Amino acid sequence: MVKKSNKIGIELDDFHYHEALDRLMVTIKHIDQHLIQHPVLKLETEVKDLVVDGTDKLWLAYQKLTELKANE
């Protein structure tokens, strides 16, 4: 289904949403594998906690976008 965004005037279809969801998931996995699991962040837990907080926000964005896609 194609719909035109009132916010930016661009036509968006299901693939655009699928692609955005995929990129969010890739980013979340990348942060986990290459930052959160890094030995320095294992040691420096205060820094790791900040990175985890950021990842939590990305996960909320993923969930919100999933809801928006489901309500089309």
N, C-alpha and C positions, 0 to 999 in steps of 0.2 A: 504494500500500500504506500503510495506516495502522498506526502503532505507537505505543505509549504509552511515553513517556520515564520511565525509572525514577528519573532525577535530579530532575525537577520535576513529574512526574505529568501532563504535558500530552500530548495526542494529536497526533502529527506525521505529516503525509503527505508525499508526494513534492514537492508544491508548496511546502511550507515550506522544504525543502532547496533547491529551485530558487530560491526568493525570496532566501534567505540568500546563495547563491552570486552571484546577480545584484547584490545590494546591496554585497557585497564588491568585485565588479568595478567597479561604478559609483564606489565610494569610491576605489579604486586609481587609476582613470582621472582622477578629479577632483583627487586629490593631484598626479598627474603634470602635468596641464594647468595647474593654478592655483598650484602651489607649486614643484615641481621645475623647471618651465620658466619661472618668474618671473625677470626680470632681476636682482633682488636676490640670489636664491639662486644664480644663475649666477655672480655675483661673490663671494658669501659661501659658498665651497665647504664650509667646516666645517659650516655650518648645513644646507646641501643634503645633505651626507652623513648627517646625523642623520635628516632627513626620508626619505631613501632607505632607511635602516635600518628605519624604521617601515613603509614600504611593502613592504619585503622580508618583514617579519613578517606583514603582511596577505596577501601572496601565499602564504606557507606555510600560513596559515589556509585560504585558498581551496583549495589543493591537498589539504589534510587533509580538508576537508569533501567535496571531490569523491571522495576515496577512500572515505569513510564512506557516501556516497550509493551508490557503485558496489557496496559490499559488503552492501547490504540484502537 
